[in-house]
């Protein structure tokens, strides 16, 4: 099977990492000899030139030392020409070693070929003769804050997301943002990260009211918007509010699902007031009065 060709230069910590990658991809791979690179002015100069001409993918181990090397190289090579490939935290040791490393994790050399290829794709590496990755509205630091992935009390949600995406635990907030923008559009981000959020908002179409443009449509649930979070259409994020049989003006609850419309620019969040985790059939039945006119599917995070 022909190996995929990568345009960028891949930078790894050591020769065993290099040998492993060269069995998987057709690329220029440079091993920097661990921390020794920072005492090698000629090698650093070479890497700067390659970064300007072809771009560089930093592909270090997922342990603390690997992140130190990555961070220092990123600073030395300059912004805008460096991409970051990450392998997940996998406990174990490479066959050639007598004992595991300090943190007990496999490095780049210990990863399966499909894991290495996936990491390169997620880094945005250029696979020649393949289509460029899709683009969309970018995810911002403000989105991470709204999704409780950074800031006070965010540690558990952020750790859960990192585990779900098979990313290393040492990932910084800036690095996480970079990875998320390679993986998802902003709309896809919220489909995956809204569930579990505690939110508040206002109801502008209470239960029993009629649709302002289609008066034959009566709202069997409260419908409003989440304050402070913008939807793709620029307005505040719409939400169906479940958990009460009475019309209300305001709400506070937990997002339990996202109804993703495939033929519209926006999605709808499903908010539970009473903490009940309604099943898919219950949710779809409650929102059918309006969503029957659209195509979509329910996301549960």
Buried (B, 14 or more C-beta within 10 A) or exposed (E): EEEBEBEBBBBBBBEBBBEBBBEBBEBBBBBBBBEEBBEEEEBBEEBBEBBEEBBBBBBBBBBBBBBEBBBEBBEBBEEEBBBBBBBBBBEEBBEEEEEBBEBEBBBBBBBEEEBBBBBBBBBBBBBEEEEEEEEEEEBEEEBBEBBBBBBEEBEEBBEEBBEEBBBBBBBEBEBBBBBBBBBBBBBBBBBBBBBEBEBEBBBEBBBEBEBEEEEEBEBBBBBBBBEEBBBBEEEBBBBBBBBBEEBBEEBEBBBBBBBBBEEBEBBBBBBBBEEEEBEEEEBBEBBEBBBEEEEBEBBEB
